[in-house]
């Protein structure tokens, strides 16, 4: 017999619910491109159509560990987002502004 998640959560202690919430927020704040696309409710085919490329190129891009910022920016913008480059140091974070002028219509 299956239980609804709401029932299981109701049985958790307040501390356990708080820990689960923090962990879920952390997971949502950091994810690979393919999971981000899926979380946005997009298929590879839908994203390919938005970027005017073939679906296999989306699959290939999502597996890359290194790519041009312009490629990543177009991918993020096609999902409805905005790419920002931030450098994090022990004493704070700095948004790198050089890339804000990149032409989002440049070839990927």
Secondary structure, 3 states (H helix, E strand, C coil): CCCCHHHHHHHCCHHHHHHHHHHHHHHHHCCCHHHHHHHCCCCHHHHHHHHCCCHHHHHHHHHCCCCCHHHHHHHHHHCCCCCCEEEEECCEEEEECHHHHCCCCCCC
